[in-house]
Amino acid sequence: MINTRIGLSLMSIAAALALAGGAAFAVFSDTATSQDNTFSTGNADLVISNDNGTGSPDAYANDITGVTVAGLFPGQSTIKNFWLKNSSTSTGLTMALAVDLGDLGGTTPGDLPNQLSVQFICDTDNNGIGIGADSVSPNKTVNQWIAGDPESIGTVGANAGASNATIFNSDVDEKFCRMTATLALSADNSLANKDLRFDGIFLGTQNN
């Protein structure tokens, strides 16, 4: 009888433990869902503007009309002021800037591509060219530019929206730049009445 009771008690305990174990998994639960997570890529967009003549950019575009200079003489330099802006839609995207020349042509260039040198400078610290640190390209002849690789002219910050830059108050996403072209002092009469043309090509590449 005692053994029977002990056996029944053990069976009761085992049953109770089994029920208790089963109850540990019988809890309420639910789920919540973050629906339709969507990812869209942005872009890298570098735009250019002529200077409006008062130290601020004109309307930005993908392309602008270059400078036309007539009557250049040996030793003379001429400048063109312009602006570059990071108009990328990717938030936070900054770009490294570089410049190159391309599409060399002209009616009668002669040796002019070897005698005309071109240099670029951009206002790195946003306080005007020639004040503080600027990004300056090498001074190379047109033919050297055409044959060589693009040259660095600094960086431009992430798109900050509408343009409100001036020469002495540039936005981080806008850079005031200048191209200087100089006819060599050693140029002789063989270059009289010659002309050439080229494109300035500005590259904006995402900074890693």
N, C-alpha and C positions, 0 to 999 in steps of 0.2 A: 504493500500500500504506500509505504513511504517512498519507495523507488518510483511508483507510479506518479505520486504527487510531484516529486522532483522532476520527473520527465515532463509532466504537463507544465510545470513552472518554466522550465527551460524552453519549451515550445512557445509559451506565451511571450517570454522575453525576446526570443528570436523573431516572432511575428511583429512585436512592437518595434524592434530595431529596423525590421524590413519596412514597416510603415513610415517610420521616422526618416529612413533613408530615401524612400520614395517621395516624401513630402519636401525634401530639400530641392528637388527639381521641379516641383509643381508650384512655380511662382508666377505672378503676373509679369508680362513683358510687352514692349511696344517698340516701334521704330519711328524715326524722323528722317526725312530725306531732303538733301540739298539738290534741288532739281535744276536741270538744264545749265550746268556749268559751261560757260562759253569762253573760248579764247580766240582772239583775233590778232593777227600780226599788224604792226604799224609799219613805218617806213623811215628811211633816211632821206631827207630832202634838203639839199643845199640850194639856196637861191641867191641871186646877185642883183645889185642895184647901182645905178650911177649915183654919185654924190649930187645933191641938188644945188650945189654952189654956195650953200650957207652952212656946210658942215653937218648935214643930216642926209639920210638915205632918201632917194626918190622911191618910186614904186618898185617892189621886188618882182623878179620874174626869173624864169629858167635861163633866159638869154637876154643880153642887152647889146646895144650898138657900141662898137669900140670907138676909140679915138681916131681922128683923122688929122694928120699933121702935114702941112705943106711947107716947102722952102727950108727944110732942115739943112744946116751947114756943119762942117767938121767941128767937133768939140761941143756942139749944142746938145742940151738935154731937154726933154719934155716929159711931163708927168700926166698921169690920169688917176684921179681919185675914184674909189668905188667902195661898195660895201658887200659883205657876205653875211648871210643869215642862216641859222639852223632852223628850218621850218618843219622839222620831222614831226610826225604824229606819234612816234614812240616816246612815251614819257620818260624823261631821264636820260635819253640818248645824247651823248656828247660825241663830237667828231674831231678827228685829226684833219687838218687842212694841208693840202699840197697843191702845187701849180705846175703846169707844163704849157708848152706852146705846140700848136698843131696847124694843119691846113695851110702850109706855107705856099704862097703864090705871089703874083704880081705881074705887071705887064712887061717890065724890063728890069728885073732885080739886079742883074749883074753880080758884083761881089758884095752887094749891100748886106746880105745875110751874115757875112763874115765881119762886117764893119759896124753893124748896129748891135749894141749890147742892151740887154733888158734885165732889170732887177725888180723884185717885188718885196714889199715890206708891209706887215700888218701890225696894228696896234694891239699888242698882247695884253697890256695891263690897263687898257681902257682909259688912258689919260692923254691921248694924242700921240701921233707919230713923232719920234725924236725926243720924247720925254720918257725917261725910265727904260724899261726893257721892251724891245720890240722883236718880232719874228722877221728875220731878214733872209731872203734867198741869196744864193750866189749870184754874182753879176756875170752873165754869160752872153755870148753872141747868140743871135737867132739860130744859126746853124748848130751851135752847141746845145741849145735847148731842144731843138728838133731831134738831135741824135741821142740825147741823154734821157735820164729818168726824171720823173716828177720830183720837185723839191719841196720840202716841208716849209710851211708858213704858219706854224702854230696850231692852236686848237680853238674850237668854238663850243660854248656851253649848250646845255639842253634848251630846247625851245621854251621861251618864257612868254609867248603870246605875241601881242601886237608890238609893232616897232615903235620905240620912243627914244632911239639912240641919237646922240650927237657926238661929235668928235671928242669932246671932253667929258662925255657922260654915256659911254657905250654900255649897252646891255651885255650880259655874258653870252647871249645867243647871237650877237651881232658884232662884226669886226670891221673897223675902218681900215682900208688897205690902199696901197698906192703902187702903181707901176711906173717906173722911170726908164725911159729909153734914151740912149746916148749914141750919137754918131761919133766914131773914133776921130780924134784930132788928126790922125795920120791919113784919113781918107783924102784921096786926090781927085783930079778932074775926071778920072774914069768912072766916078760915081755920080757925076752931074746928071741931073734929070732922070734918075733911076727911082723905081718905086717897088715896094713889096707890101705884102699883107700877111697877117697870121692871126690865129685865134688864141686867146688866153683860155686855158682849160683849167678849171678849179675843181678839185676833188675833195669830197667830204667822206671820210671813212669812219665807221663806228669805232670808238675807243673801247677796248676790252676791259 
